[in-house]
Amino acid sequence: MVIAIGSDHAGVELKAQICGLLKSEGIEVRDVGTSGKASVDYPDYGAKAAEAVSRGQVDAAVLICGSGIGMSIVANKYKHVRAALCHDAFTAKMSRQHNNANVLVMGSRVITEELAAEILKAWLHSEYEGGRHEQRLNKISIIEESIESKT
């Protein structure tokens, strides 16, 4: 499995921790930045990771900014991306089981490092259930196609 990871300046420290956890799980990590605490714009890094997921260059992504909201908005602009902003292990698990989320988003100013680790593990170790959820994801795909055809 290959996971892209990106953050803005607010998420750099948490990103480093998450990179270590991913690697300890045997996952290849592609860090798309940023690497410093100087102020940067989250769309630049969210777009890199989301585009890699959208194009099938990576299996999934993890994005981190101060609240997680900005990264969620950016990532969900990309076709085939289902980014979920999670603040606890339950929502992380549900995002995979019911929504087949392929991008996990967290807010470094909202959760602790310990909670981030729990969220990541819940997300990584949950599987999409399919079934009744499949028709809902198909509807999202139809919406994506409809929007694309109008532009």
Rosetta blueprint (number, residue, H / E / L):
1 M L
2 V E
3 I E
4 A E
5 I E
6 G E
7 S E
8 D L
9 H H
10 A H
11 G H
12 V H
13 E H
14 L H
15 K H
16 A H
17 Q H
18 I H
19 C H
20 G H
21 L H
22 L H
23 K H
24 S H
25 E L
26 G L
27 I L
28 E E
29 V E
30 R E
31 D E
32 V E
33 G E
34 T L
35 S L
36 G L
37 K L
38 A L
39 S L
40 V L
41 D L
42 Y H
43 P H
44 D H
45 Y H
46 G H
47 A H
48 K H
49 A H
50 A H
51 E H
52 A H
53 V H
54 S H
55 R L
56 G L
57 Q L
58 V L
59 D L
60 A E
61 A E
62 V E
63 L E
64 I E
65 C E
66 G L
67 S L
68 G L
69 I H
70 G H
71 M H
72 S H
73 I H
74 V H
75 A H
76 N L
77 K L
78 Y L
79 K L
80 H L
81 V L
82 R L
83 A E
84 A E
85 L E
86 C L
87 H L
88 D L
89 A H
90 F H
91 T H
92 A H
93 K H
94 M H
95 S H
96 R H
97 Q H
98 H L
99 N L
100 N L
101 A L
102 N L
103 V E
104 L E
105 V E
106 M E
107 G E
108 S L
109 R L
110 V L
111 I L
112 T L
113 E H
114 E H
115 L H
116 A H
117 A H
118 E H
119 I H
120 L H
121 K H
122 A H
123 W H
124 L H
125 H L
126 S L
127 E L
128 Y L
129 E L
130 G L
131 G L
132 R H
133 H H
134 E H
135 Q H
136 R H
137 L H
138 N H
139 K H
140 I H
141 S H
142 I H
143 I H
144 E H
145 E H
146 S H
147 I H
148 E H
149 S H
150 K H
151 T L
